[in-house]
Amino acid sequence: MELVQNTPRETSIKIRENPKRFLELLDGILRSDRELFLLVDKKHPLPRTYEPKDLVSLDTYEIRTSRPTLLLRKSAAQALSIMAKEARKDGTELLVSSAYRSFQYQATVYKRVVQELGQEAADRESAKPGFSQHQLGTAVDFGSISDSFTGTPMERWLRRRAWEFGFSLSYPEGKEAETGYRYESWHYRFLGKDATQLEREFFFGSQQRMLEFLDTHWEALQKVHRLPSSNR
């Protein structure tokens, strides 16, 4: 695959070592909704008017929330409900404190954080309106939404098992230069099980690198995906 030449060295080595597995995981991703994998970071904003069409209230699912009427895209809400039930079996009760945010709501959040912390500090942990994953309707903040969340039973459970249900930690520790944001142990994004497995196996746990790869190569990957398996 020629596109491998334009990927980080570690990833390209892993792909060359096991191209069949790479294509198997890609198959599930490329059959999914493209919007699940939109790259949203400090360089790639969403339109002011962007709003997912299938938002549902978490009130209709068995999910504990910090306040009523939190919204997520339906596929994310369904996966979150399954994950919450599994965590409950393990004695851990998940608490969702933030989910979908509109462009306008994020503007309010960002303004408040700037007032509290100042511009420079705010930009390390709060996205400007249009640049937030929360606008996608697939990002979830758990627990206290603060550093005090790190090390709690909920945080430890999510760290171990969230990927099994298609949720990925967006801003890992020590990756601020890569993601643009400081470590947020509470912020997860739903990508689906094939994507979180791809992230673990080929992108060394980096959601950012995987989404950049998909954003850059999506059309080329679609062409590879359409080829008969004997020609790949």
Biotite code that builds the C-alpha atoms (Angstrom):
import biotite.structure as struc

atoms = struc.array([
    struc.Atom([0.000, 0.000, 0.000], chain_id="A", res_id=1, res_name="MET", atom_name="CA", element="C"),
    struc.Atom([1.598, 3.234, -1.181], chain_id="A", res_id=2, res_name="GLU", atom_name="CA", element="C"),
    struc.Atom([-0.204, 5.354, 1.410], chain_id="A", res_id=3, res_name="LEU", atom_name="CA", element="C"),
    struc.Atom([1.793, 3.631, 4.152], chain_id="A", res_id=4, res_name="VAL", atom_name="CA", element="C"),
    struc.Atom([4.793, 5.676, 3.046], chain_id="A", res_id=5, res_name="GLN", atom_name="CA", element="C"),
    struc.Atom([3.121, 8.827, 4.378], chain_id="A", res_id=6, res_name="ASN", atom_name="CA", element="C"),
    struc.Atom([2.406, 7.497, 7.874], chain_id="A", res_id=7, res_name="THR", atom_name="CA", element="C"),
    struc.Atom([4.521, 7.687, 11.037], chain_id="A", res_id=8, res_name="PRO", atom_name="CA", element="C"),
    struc.Atom([7.357, 5.155, 10.883], chain_id="A", res_id=9, res_name="ARG", atom_name="CA", element="C"),
    struc.Atom([6.112, 3.042, 13.793], chain_id="A", res_id=10, res_name="GLU", atom_name="CA", element="C"),
    struc.Atom([2.670, 2.732, 12.245], chain_id="A", res_id=11, res_name="THR", atom_name="CA", element="C"),
    struc.Atom([3.950, 1.948, 8.757], chain_id="A", res_id=12, res_name="SER", atom_name="CA", element="C"),
    struc.Atom([6.101, -0.855, 10.193], chain_id="A", res_id=13, res_name="ILE", atom_name="CA", element="C"),
    struc.Atom([3.102, -2.363, 11.998], chain_id="A", res_id=14, res_name="LYS", atom_name="CA", element="C"),
    struc.Atom([0.966, -2.163, 8.850], chain_id="A", res_id=15, res_name="ILE", atom_name="CA", element="C"),
    struc.Atom([3.633, -3.873, 6.749], chain_id="A", res_id=16, res_name="ARG", atom_name="CA", element="C"),
    struc.Atom([3.962, -6.578, 9.364], chain_id="A", res_id=17, res_name="GLU", atom_name="CA", element="C"),
    struc.Atom([0.252, -7.370, 9.347], chain_id="A", res_id=18, res_name="ASN", atom_name="CA", element="C"),
    struc.Atom([-1.553, -5.765, 6.381], chain_id="A", res_id=19, res_name="PRO", atom_name="CA", element="C"),
    struc.Atom([-4.394, -8.297, 6.511], chain_id="A", res_id=20, res_name="LYS", atom_name="CA", element="C"),
    struc.Atom([-5.308, -7.343, 10.072], chain_id="A", res_id=21, res_name="ARG", atom_name="CA", element="C"),
    struc.Atom([-5.031, -3.650, 9.213], chain_id="A", res_id=22, res_name="PHE", atom_name="CA", element="C"),
    struc.Atom([-7.440, -4.047, 6.295], chain_id="A", res_id=23, res_name="LEU", atom_name="CA", element="C"),
    struc.Atom([-9.842, -6.123, 8.386], chain_id="A", res_id=24, res_name="GLU", atom_name="CA", element="C"),
    struc.Atom([-10.182, -3.327, 10.922], chain_id="A", res_id=25, res_name="LEU", atom_name="CA", element="C"),
    struc.Atom([-10.374, -0.689, 8.199], chain_id="A", res_id=26, res_name="LEU", atom_name="CA", element="C"),
    struc.Atom([-13.232, -2.611, 6.605], chain_id="A", res_id=27, res_name="ASP", atom_name="CA", element="C"),
    struc.Atom([-15.423, -1.992, 9.646], chain_id="A", res_id=28, res_name="GLY", atom_name="CA", element="C"),
    struc.Atom([-14.408, 1.660, 9.826], chain_id="A", res_id=29, res_name="ILE", atom_name="CA", element="C"),
    struc.Atom([-15.022, 2.366, 6.146], chain_id="A", res_id=30, res_name="LEU", atom_name="CA", element="C"),
    struc.Atom([-18.470, 0.774, 6.395], chain_id="A", res_id=31, res_name="ARG", atom_name="CA", element="C"),
    struc.Atom([-19.342, 3.085, 9.292], chain_id="A", res_id=32, res_name="SER", atom_name="CA", element="C"),
    struc.Atom([-20.580, 6.656, 9.317], chain_id="A", res_id=33, res_name="ASP", atom_name="CA", element="C"),
    struc.Atom([-17.784, 8.952, 8.079], chain_id="A", res_id=34, res_name="ARG", atom_name="CA", element="C"),
    struc.Atom([-18.782, 11.576, 10.636], chain_id="A", res_id=35, res_name="GLU", atom_name="CA", element="C"),
    struc.Atom([-17.671, 9.305, 13.474], chain_id="A", res_id=36, res_name="LEU", atom_name="CA", element="C"),
    struc.Atom([-14.089, 9.898, 12.367], chain_id="A", res_id=37, res_name="PHE", atom_name="CA", element="C"),
    struc.Atom([-14.072, 13.607, 11.561], chain_id="A", res_id=38, res_name="LEU", atom_name="CA", element="C"),
    struc.Atom([-10.833, 15.251, 12.639], chain_id="A", res_id=39, res_name="LEU", atom_name="CA", element="C"),
    struc.Atom([-11.718, 18.040, 15.054], chain_id="A", res_id=40, res_name="VAL", atom_name="CA", element="C"),
    struc.Atom([-8.766, 19.745, 16.708], chain_id="A", res_id=41, res_name="ASP", atom_name="CA", element="C"),
    struc.Atom([-7.142, 23.178, 16.885], chain_id="A", res_id=42, res_name="LYS", atom_name="CA", element="C"),
    struc.Atom([-6.563, 23.170, 13.121], chain_id="A", res_id=43, res_name="LYS", atom_name="CA", element="C"),
    struc.Atom([-9.736, 21.464, 11.921], chain_id="A", res_id=44, res_name="HIS", atom_name="CA", element="C"),
    struc.Atom([-13.005, 23.138, 13.013], chain_id="A", res_id=45, res_name="PRO", atom_name="CA", element="C"),
    struc.Atom([-16.607, 22.190, 12.430], chain_id="A", res_id=46, res_name="LEU", atom_name="CA", element="C"),
    struc.Atom([-19.029, 24.622, 10.794], chain_id="A", res_id=47, res_name="PRO", atom_name="CA", element="C"),
    struc.Atom([-20.965, 26.873, 13.157], chain_id="A", res_id=48, res_name="ARG", atom_name="CA", element="C"),
    struc.Atom([-24.173, 25.207, 11.937], chain_id="A", res_id=49, res_name="THR", atom_name="CA", element="C"),
    struc.Atom([-22.986, 21.608, 12.359], chain_id="A", res_id=50, res_name="TYR", atom_name="CA", element="C"),
    struc.Atom([-25.361, 19.516, 14.460], chain_id="A", res_id=51, res_name="GLU", atom_name="CA", element="C"),
    struc.Atom([-25.726, 15.712, 14.384], chain_id="A", res_id=52, res_name="PRO", atom_name="CA", element="C"),
    struc.Atom([-29.097, 14.561, 13.097], chain_id="A", res_id=53, res_name="LYS", atom_name="CA", element="C"),
    struc.Atom([-29.577, 11.617, 15.463], chain_id="A", res_id=54, res_name="ASP", atom_name="CA", element="C"),
    struc.Atom([-29.070, 13.127, 18.913], chain_id="A", res_id=55, res_name="LEU", atom_name="CA", element="C"),
    struc.Atom([-30.898, 11.305, 21.696], chain_id="A", res_id=56, res_name="VAL", atom_name="CA", element="C"),
    struc.Atom([-31.348, 12.078, 25.375], chain_id="A", res_id=57, res_name="SER", atom_name="CA", element="C"),
    struc.Atom([-29.348, 9.966, 27.806], chain_id="A", res_id=58, res_name="LEU", atom_name="CA", element="C"),
    struc.Atom([-32.395, 10.133, 30.082], chain_id="A", res_id=59, res_name="ASP", atom_name="CA", element="C"),
    struc.Atom([-33.904, 7.292, 28.036], chain_id="A", res_id=60, res_name="THR", atom_name="CA", element="C"),
    struc.Atom([-30.947, 4.995, 28.738], chain_id="A", res_id=61, res_name="TYR", atom_name="CA", element="C"),
    struc.Atom([-29.682, 3.402, 31.952], chain_id="A", res_id=62, res_name="GLU", atom_name="CA", element="C"),
    struc.Atom([-26.892, 5.946, 32.300], chain_id="A", res_id=63, res_name="ILE", atom_name="CA", element="C"),
    struc.Atom([-26.250, 8.104, 35.359], chain_id="A", res_id=64, res_name="ARG", atom_name="CA", element="C"),
    struc.Atom([-25.824, 11.776, 34.481], chain_id="A", res_id=65, res_name="THR", atom_name="CA", element="C"),
    struc.Atom([-24.977, 14.874, 36.505], chain_id="A", res_id=66, res_name="SER", atom_name="CA", element="C"),
    struc.Atom([-27.982, 16.710, 35.060], chain_id="A", res_id=67, res_name="ARG", atom_name="CA", element="C"),
    struc.Atom([-30.971, 15.873, 32.843], chain_id="A", res_id=68, res_name="PRO", atom_name="CA", element="C"),
    struc.Atom([-31.289, 16.113, 29.053], chain_id="A", res_id=69, res_name="THR", atom_name="CA", element="C"),
    struc.Atom([-27.666, 15.407, 28.151], chain_id="A", res_id=70, res_name="LEU", atom_name="CA", element="C"),
    struc.Atom([-27.520, 14.399, 24.468], chain_id="A", res_id=71, res_name="LEU", atom_name="CA", element="C"),
    struc.Atom([-25.370, 12.059, 22.368], chain_id="A", res_id=72, res_name="LEU", atom_name="CA", element="C"),
    struc.Atom([-25.610, 10.569, 18.915], chain_id="A", res_id=73, res_name="ARG", atom_name="CA", element="C"),
    struc.Atom([-27.664, 7.392, 19.054], chain_id="A", res_id=74, res_name="LYS", atom_name="CA", element="C"),
    struc.Atom([-24.807, 4.986, 18.299], chain_id="A", res_id=75, res_name="SER", atom_name="CA", element="C"),
    struc.Atom([-22.668, 6.573, 21.026], chain_id="A", res_id=76, res_name="ALA", atom_name="CA", element="C"),
    struc.Atom([-25.530, 6.519, 23.534], chain_id="A", res_id=77, res_name="ALA", atom_name="CA", element="C"),
    struc.Atom([-26.233, 2.848, 22.846], chain_id="A", res_id=78, res_name="GLN", atom_name="CA", element="C"),
    struc.Atom([-22.569, 1.903, 23.272], chain_id="A", res_id=79, res_name="ALA", atom_name="CA", element="C"),
    struc.Atom([-22.343, 4.024, 26.426], chain_id="A", res_id=80, res_name="LEU", atom_name="CA", element="C"),
    struc.Atom([-25.381, 2.277, 27.890], chain_id="A", res_id=81, res_name="SER", atom_name="CA", element="C"),
    struc.Atom([-23.781, -1.129, 27.325], chain_id="A", res_id=82, res_name="ILE", atom_name="CA", element="C"),
    struc.Atom([-20.513, 0.093, 28.822], chain_id="A", res_id=83, res_name="MET", atom_name="CA", element="C"),
    struc.Atom([-22.284, 1.526, 31.882], chain_id="A", res_id=84, res_name="ALA", atom_name="CA", element="C"),
    struc.Atom([-24.029, -1.797, 32.510], chain_id="A", res_id=85, res_name="LYS", atom_name="CA", element="C"),
    struc.Atom([-20.730, -3.660, 32.264], chain_id="A", res_id=86, res_name="GLU", atom_name="CA", element="C"),
    struc.Atom([-19.041, -1.224, 34.638], chain_id="A", res_id=87, res_name="ALA", atom_name="CA", element="C"),
    struc.Atom([-21.931, -1.681, 37.065], chain_id="A", res_id=88, res_name="ARG", atom_name="CA", element="C"),
    struc.Atom([-21.318, -5.429, 37.050], chain_id="A", res_id=89, res_name="LYS", atom_name="CA", element="C"),
    struc.Atom([-17.746, -4.679, 38.101], chain_id="A", res_id=90, res_name="ASP", atom_name="CA", element="C"),
    struc.Atom([-18.952, -2.465, 40.943], chain_id="A", res_id=91, res_name="GLY", atom_name="CA", element="C"),
    struc.Atom([-18.252, 0.848, 39.198], chain_id="A", res_id=92, res_name="THR", atom_name="CA", element="C"),
    struc.Atom([-20.991, 3.386, 38.488], chain_id="A", res_id=93, res_name="GLU", atom_name="CA", element="C"),
    struc.Atom([-20.176, 5.649, 35.545], chain_id="A", res_id=94, res_name="LEU", atom_name="CA", element="C"),
    struc.Atom([-21.274, 9.268, 35.739], chain_id="A", res_id=95, res_name="LEU", atom_name="CA", element="C"),
    struc.Atom([-21.623, 11.380, 32.585], chain_id="A", res_id=96, res_name="VAL", atom_name="CA", element="C"),
    struc.Atom([-21.160, 15.080, 33.300], chain_id="A", res_id=97, res_name="SER", atom_name="CA", element="C"),
    struc.Atom([-21.040, 16.523, 29.768], chain_id="A", res_id=98, res_name="SER", atom_name="CA", element="C"),
    struc.Atom([-21.907, 15.264, 26.289], chain_id="A", res_id=99, res_name="ALA", atom_name="CA", element="C"),
    struc.Atom([-23.088, 17.097, 23.156], chain_id="A", res_id=100, res_name="TYR", atom_name="CA", element="C"),
    struc.Atom([-22.469, 20.842, 23.080], chain_id="A", res_id=101, res_name="ARG", atom_name="CA", element="C"),
    struc.Atom([-23.693, 23.140, 20.335], chain_id="A", res_id=102, res_name="SER", atom_name="CA", element="C"),
    struc.Atom([-21.431, 25.800, 18.836], chain_id="A", res_id=103, res_name="PHE", atom_name="CA", element="C"),
    struc.Atom([-23.218, 28.421, 20.918], chain_id="A", res_id=104, res_name="GLN", atom_name="CA", element="C"),
    struc.Atom([-22.964, 26.454, 24.153], chain_id="A", res_id=105, res_name="TYR", atom_name="CA", element="C"),
    struc.Atom([-19.249, 25.836, 23.609], chain_id="A", res_id=106, res_name="GLN", atom_name="CA", element="C"),
    struc.Atom([-18.776, 29.568, 23.120], chain_id="A", res_id=107, res_name="ALA", atom_name="CA", element="C"),
    struc.Atom([-20.243, 30.092, 26.590], chain_id="A", res_id=108, res_name="THR", atom_name="CA", element="C"),
    struc.Atom([-18.043, 27.382, 28.104], chain_id="A", res_id=109, res_name="VAL", atom_name="CA", element="C"),
    struc.Atom([-14.902, 28.742, 26.493], chain_id="A", res_id=110, res_name="TYR", atom_name="CA", element="C"),
    struc.Atom([-15.641, 32.320, 27.581], chain_id="A", res_id=111, res_name="LYS", atom_name="CA", element="C"),
    struc.Atom([-16.141, 31.183, 31.178], chain_id="A", res_id=112, res_name="ARG", atom_name="CA", element="C"),
    struc.Atom([-12.874, 29.216, 31.234], chain_id="A", res_id=113, res_name="VAL", atom_name="CA", element="C"),
    struc.Atom([-10.958, 32.178, 29.805], chain_id="A", res_id=114, res_name="VAL", atom_name="CA", element="C"),
    struc.Atom([-12.406, 34.410, 32.517], chain_id="A", res_id=115, res_name="GLN", atom_name="CA", element="C"),
    struc.Atom([-11.401, 31.891, 35.200], chain_id="A", res_id=116, res_name="GLU", atom_name="CA", element="C"),
    struc.Atom([-7.925, 30.900, 33.969], chain_id="A", res_id=117, res_name="LEU", atom_name="CA", element="C"),
    struc.Atom([-6.805, 33.472, 31.434], chain_id="A", res_id=118, res_name="GLY", atom_name="CA", element="C"),
    struc.Atom([-6.400, 32.970, 27.678], chain_id="A", res_id=119, res_name="GLN", atom_name="CA", element="C"),
    struc.Atom([-3.175, 30.913, 27.676], chain_id="A", res_id=120, res_name="GLU", atom_name="CA", element="C"),
    struc.Atom([-4.260, 28.421, 30.331], chain_id="A", res_id=121, res_name="ALA", atom_name="CA", element="C"),
    struc.Atom([-7.769, 28.191, 28.894], chain_id="A", res_id=122, res_name="ALA", atom_name="CA", element="C"),
    struc.Atom([-6.461, 27.233, 25.461], chain_id="A", res_id=123, res_name="ASP", atom_name="CA", element="C"),
    struc.Atom([-4.702, 24.221, 26.986], chain_id="A", res_id=124, res_name="ARG", atom_name="CA", element="C"),
    struc.Atom([-7.937, 22.673, 28.200], chain_id="A", res_id=125, res_name="GLU", atom_name="CA", element="C"),
    struc.Atom([-10.947, 24.285, 26.559], chain_id="A", res_id=126, res_name="SER", atom_name="CA", element="C"),
    struc.Atom([-11.726, 24.359, 22.857], chain_id="A", res_id=127, res_name="ALA", atom_name="CA", element="C"),
    struc.Atom([-12.860, 27.471, 21.063], chain_id="A", res_id=128, res_name="LYS", atom_name="CA", element="C"),
    struc.Atom([-16.369, 27.197, 19.591], chain_id="A", res_id=129, res_name="PRO", atom_name="CA", element="C"),
    struc.Atom([-16.302, 25.081, 16.450], chain_id="A", res_id=130, res_name="GLY", atom_name="CA", element="C"),
    struc.Atom([-13.129, 23.316, 17.535], chain_id="A", res_id=131, res_name="PHE", atom_name="CA", element="C"),
    struc.Atom([-14.643, 21.055, 20.202], chain_id="A", res_id=132, res_name="SER", atom_name="CA", element="C"),
    struc.Atom([-15.187, 17.308, 19.828], chain_id="A", res_id=133, res_name="GLN", atom_name="CA", element="C"),
    struc.Atom([-18.321, 17.759, 21.918], chain_id="A", res_id=134, res_name="HIS", atom_name="CA", element="C"),
    struc.Atom([-20.056, 19.391, 18.945], chain_id="A", res_id=135, res_name="GLN", atom_name="CA", element="C"),
    struc.Atom([-19.826, 16.020, 17.169], chain_id="A", res_id=136, res_name="LEU", atom_name="CA", element="C"),
    struc.Atom([-22.208, 14.481, 19.688], chain_id="A", res_id=137, res_name="GLY", atom_name="CA", element="C"),
    struc.Atom([-19.835, 11.587, 20.353], chain_id="A", res_id=138, res_name="THR", atom_name="CA", element="C"),
    struc.Atom([-17.597, 13.009, 23.106], chain_id="A", res_id=139, res_name="ALA", atom_name="CA", element="C"),
    struc.Atom([-18.256, 12.375, 26.790], chain_id="A", res_id=140, res_name="VAL", atom_name="CA", element="C"),
    struc.Atom([-16.814, 13.913, 29.940], chain_id="A", res_id=141, res_name="ASP", atom_name="CA", element="C"),
    struc.Atom([-17.026, 11.680, 32.996], chain_id="A", res_id=142, res_name="PHE", atom_name="CA", element="C"),
    struc.Atom([-17.029, 12.407, 36.696], chain_id="A", res_id=143, res_name="GLY", atom_name="CA", element="C"),
    struc.Atom([-15.725, 15.694, 38.044], chain_id="A", res_id=144, res_name="SER", atom_name="CA", element="C"),
    struc.Atom([-14.270, 16.973, 34.739], chain_id="A", res_id=145, res_name="ILE", atom_name="CA", element="C"),
    struc.Atom([-11.143, 17.905, 36.668], chain_id="A", res_id=146, res_name="SER", atom_name="CA", element="C"),
    struc.Atom([-7.761, 16.502, 37.650], chain_id="A", res_id=147, res_name="ASP", atom_name="CA", element="C"),
    struc.Atom([-9.385, 15.025, 40.773], chain_id="A", res_id=148, res_name="SER", atom_name="CA", element="C"),
    struc.Atom([-10.983, 12.437, 38.479], chain_id="A", res_id=149, res_name="PHE", atom_name="CA", element="C"),
    struc.Atom([-7.600, 10.825, 37.798], chain_id="A", res_id=150, res_name="THR", atom_name="CA", element="C"),
    struc.Atom([-7.037, 7.746, 39.913], chain_id="A", res_id=151, res_name="GLY", atom_name="CA", element="C"),
    struc.Atom([-10.661, 7.301, 40.951], chain_id="A", res_id=152, res_name="THR", atom_name="CA", element="C"),
    struc.Atom([-12.277, 3.857, 40.508], chain_id="A", res_id=153, res_name="PRO", atom_name="CA", element="C"),
    struc.Atom([-14.296, 5.223, 37.576], chain_id="A", res_id=154, res_name="MET", atom_name="CA", element="C"),
    struc.Atom([-11.216, 6.623, 35.845], chain_id="A", res_id=155, res_name="GLU", atom_name="CA", element="C"),
    struc.Atom([-9.251, 3.410, 36.368], chain_id="A", res_id=156, res_name="ARG", atom_name="CA", element="C"),
    struc.Atom([-12.096, 1.297, 34.975], chain_id="A", res_id=157, res_name="TRP", atom_name="CA", element="C"),
    struc.Atom([-12.412, 3.492, 31.894], chain_id="A", res_id=158, res_name="LEU", atom_name="CA", element="C"),
    struc.Atom([-8.670, 3.462, 31.345], chain_id="A", res_id=159, res_name="ARG", atom_name="CA", element="C"),
    struc.Atom([-8.684, -0.343, 31.318], chain_id="A", res_id=160, res_name="ARG", atom_name="CA", element="C"),
    struc.Atom([-11.861, -1.096, 29.449], chain_id="A", res_id=161, res_name="ARG", atom_name="CA", element="C"),
    struc.Atom([-13.446, 1.844, 27.594], chain_id="A", res_id=162, res_name="ALA", atom_name="CA", element="C"),
    struc.Atom([-11.786, 0.806, 24.328], chain_id="A", res_id=163, res_name="TRP", atom_name="CA", element="C"),
    struc.Atom([-13.668, -2.499, 24.408], chain_id="A", res_id=164, res_name="GLU", atom_name="CA", element="C"),
    struc.Atom([-16.888, -0.544, 23.882], chain_id="A", res_id=165, res_name="PHE", atom_name="CA", element="C"),
    struc.Atom([-15.550, 1.810, 21.208], chain_id="A", res_id=166, res_name="GLY", atom_name="CA", element="C"),
    struc.Atom([-14.520, 4.733, 23.427], chain_id="A", res_id=167, res_name="PHE", atom_name="CA", element="C"),
    struc.Atom([-11.091, 6.355, 23.130], chain_id="A", res_id=168, res_name="SER", atom_name="CA", element="C"),
    struc.Atom([-9.281, 8.766, 25.458], chain_id="A", res_id=169, res_name="LEU", atom_name="CA", element="C"),
    struc.Atom([-8.832, 11.925, 23.396], chain_id="A", res_id=170, res_name="SER", atom_name="CA", element="C"),
    struc.Atom([-6.104, 13.731, 25.332], chain_id="A", res_id=171, res_name="TYR", atom_name="CA", element="C"),
    struc.Atom([-3.662, 11.271, 26.925], chain_id="A", res_id=172, res_name="PRO", atom_name="CA", element="C"),
    struc.Atom([-0.993, 12.153, 29.438], chain_id="A", res_id=173, res_name="GLU", atom_name="CA", element="C"),
    struc.Atom([2.219, 13.506, 27.943], chain_id="A", res_id=174, res_name="GLY", atom_name="CA", element="C"),
    struc.Atom([0.683, 14.128, 24.498], chain_id="A", res_id=175, res_name="LYS", atom_name="CA", element="C"),
    struc.Atom([-0.102, 17.849, 24.680], chain_id="A", res_id=176, res_name="GLU", atom_name="CA", element="C"),
    struc.Atom([2.335, 18.653, 21.861], chain_id="A", res_id=177, res_name="ALA", atom_name="CA", element="C"),
    struc.Atom([0.444, 16.158, 19.691], chain_id="A", res_id=178, res_name="GLU", atom_name="CA", element="C"),
    struc.Atom([-3.174, 16.913, 20.634], chain_id="A", res_id=179, res_name="THR", atom_name="CA", element="C"),
    struc.Atom([-2.932, 20.583, 21.588], chain_id="A", res_id=180, res_name="GLY", atom_name="CA", element="C"),
    struc.Atom([-4.544, 19.952, 24.971], chain_id="A", res_id=181, res_name="TYR", atom_name="CA", element="C"),
    struc.Atom([-3.233, 18.944, 28.354], chain_id="A", res_id=182, res_name="ARG", atom_name="CA", element="C"),
    struc.Atom([-4.053, 15.555, 29.868], chain_id="A", res_id=183, res_name="TYR", atom_name="CA", element="C"),
    struc.Atom([-7.794, 15.057, 30.371], chain_id="A", res_id=184, res_name="GLU", atom_name="CA", element="C"),
    struc.Atom([-8.445, 11.707, 32.009], chain_id="A", res_id=185, res_name="SER", atom_name="CA", element="C"),
    struc.Atom([-12.201, 12.303, 31.817], chain_id="A", res_id=186, res_name="TRP", atom_name="CA", element="C"),
    struc.Atom([-12.663, 13.076, 28.095], chain_id="A", res_id=187, res_name="HIS", atom_name="CA", element="C"),
    struc.Atom([-13.540, 10.141, 25.836], chain_id="A", res_id=188, res_name="TYR", atom_name="CA", element="C"),
    struc.Atom([-14.795, 10.031, 22.266], chain_id="A", res_id=189, res_name="ARG", atom_name="CA", element="C"),
    struc.Atom([-16.896, 7.258, 20.743], chain_id="A", res_id=190, res_name="PHE", atom_name="CA", element="C"),
    struc.Atom([-15.317, 5.871, 17.568], chain_id="A", res_id=191, res_name="LEU", atom_name="CA", element="C"),
    struc.Atom([-16.573, 2.283, 17.475], chain_id="A", res_id=192, res_name="GLY", atom_name="CA", element="C"),
    struc.Atom([-14.849, -0.976, 18.340], chain_id="A", res_id=193, res_name="LYS", atom_name="CA", element="C"),
    struc.Atom([-12.958, -1.403, 15.052], chain_id="A", res_id=194, res_name="ASP", atom_name="CA", element="C"),
    struc.Atom([-11.465, 2.071, 15.395], chain_id="A", res_id=195, res_name="ALA", atom_name="CA", element="C"),
    struc.Atom([-10.369, 1.680, 19.021], chain_id="A", res_id=196, res_name="THR", atom_name="CA", element="C"),
    struc.Atom([-8.799, -1.652, 18.142], chain_id="A", res_id=197, res_name="GLN", atom_name="CA", element="C"),
    struc.Atom([-7.029, -0.070, 15.161], chain_id="A", res_id=198, res_name="LEU", atom_name="CA", element="C"),
    struc.Atom([-5.809, 2.714, 17.432], chain_id="A", res_id=199, res_name="GLU", atom_name="CA", element="C"),
    struc.Atom([-4.367, 0.225, 19.924], chain_id="A", res_id=200, res_name="ARG", atom_name="CA", element="C"),
    struc.Atom([-2.759, -2.118, 17.404], chain_id="A", res_id=201, res_name="GLU", atom_name="CA", element="C"),
    struc.Atom([-1.418, 0.292, 14.789], chain_id="A", res_id=202, res_name="PHE", atom_name="CA", element="C"),
    struc.Atom([-1.335, 3.790, 16.283], chain_id="A", res_id=203, res_name="PHE", atom_name="CA", element="C"),
    struc.Atom([0.003, 2.962, 19.758], chain_id="A", res_id=204, res_name="PHE", atom_name="CA", element="C"),
    struc.Atom([-3.011, 4.348, 21.591], chain_id="A", res_id=205, res_name="GLY", atom_name="CA", element="C"),
    struc.Atom([-2.985, 7.723, 19.826], chain_id="A", res_id=206, res_name="SER", atom_name="CA", element="C"),
    struc.Atom([-6.455, 8.794, 18.759], chain_id="A", res_id=207, res_name="GLN", atom_name="CA", element="C"),
    struc.Atom([-4.976, 11.954, 17.255], chain_id="A", res_id=208, res_name="GLN", atom_name="CA", element="C"),
    struc.Atom([-2.585, 10.100, 14.961], chain_id="A", res_id=209, res_name="ARG", atom_name="CA", element="C"),
    struc.Atom([-5.250, 7.663, 13.834], chain_id="A", res_id=210, res_name="MET", atom_name="CA", element="C"),
    struc.Atom([-7.759, 10.403, 13.029], chain_id="A", res_id=211, res_name="LEU", atom_name="CA", element="C"),
    struc.Atom([-5.108, 12.399, 11.181], chain_id="A", res_id=212, res_name="GLU", atom_name="CA", element="C"),
    struc.Atom([-4.293, 9.274, 9.152], chain_id="A", res_id=213, res_name="PHE", atom_name="CA", element="C"),
    struc.Atom([-7.959, 8.662, 8.311], chain_id="A", res_id=214, res_name="LEU", atom_name="CA", element="C"),
    struc.Atom([-8.514, 12.327, 7.459], chain_id="A", res_id=215, res_name="ASP", atom_name="CA", element="C"),
    struc.Atom([-5.527, 12.404, 5.093], chain_id="A", res_id=216, res_name="THR", atom_name="CA", element="C"),
    struc.Atom([-6.131, 9.051, 3.412], chain_id="A", res_id=217, res_name="HIS", atom_name="CA", element="C"),
    struc.Atom([-9.891, 8.508, 3.539], chain_id="A", res_id=218, res_name="TRP", atom_name="CA", element="C"),
    struc.Atom([-10.451, 8.633, -0.234], chain_id="A", res_id=219, res_name="GLU", atom_name="CA", element="C"),
    struc.Atom([-7.436, 6.431, -0.951], chain_id="A", res_id=220, res_name="ALA", atom_name="CA", element="C"),
    struc.Atom([-8.572, 3.974, 1.719], chain_id="A", res_id=221, res_name="LEU", atom_name="CA", element="C"),
    struc.Atom([-12.024, 3.853, 0.161], chain_id="A", res_id=222, res_name="GLN", atom_name="CA", element="C"),
    struc.Atom([-10.446, 2.862, -3.152], chain_id="A", res_id=223, res_name="LYS", atom_name="CA", element="C"),
    struc.Atom([-8.401, 0.134, -1.459], chain_id="A", res_id=224, res_name="VAL", atom_name="CA", element="C"),
    struc.Atom([-11.511, -1.006, 0.356], chain_id="A", res_id=225, res_name="HIS", atom_name="CA", element="C"),
    struc.Atom([-13.382, -1.453, -2.936], chain_id="A", res_id=226, res_name="ARG", atom_name="CA", element="C"),
    struc.Atom([-10.640, -3.591, -4.482], chain_id="A", res_id=227, res_name="LEU", atom_name="CA", element="C"),
    struc.Atom([-11.121, -7.378, -4.566], chain_id="A", res_id=228, res_name="PRO", atom_name="CA", element="C"),
    struc.Atom([-9.175, -8.920, -1.692], chain_id="A", res_id=229, res_name="SER", atom_name="CA", element="C"),
    struc.Atom([-6.872, -10.731, -4.133], chain_id="A", res_id=230, res_name="SER", atom_name="CA", element="C"),
    struc.Atom([-5.705, -7.379, -5.535], chain_id="A", res_id=231, res_name="ASN", atom_name="CA", element="C"),
    struc.Atom([-4.909, -5.684, -2.214], chain_id="A", res_id=232, res_name="ARG", atom_name="CA", element="C"),
])
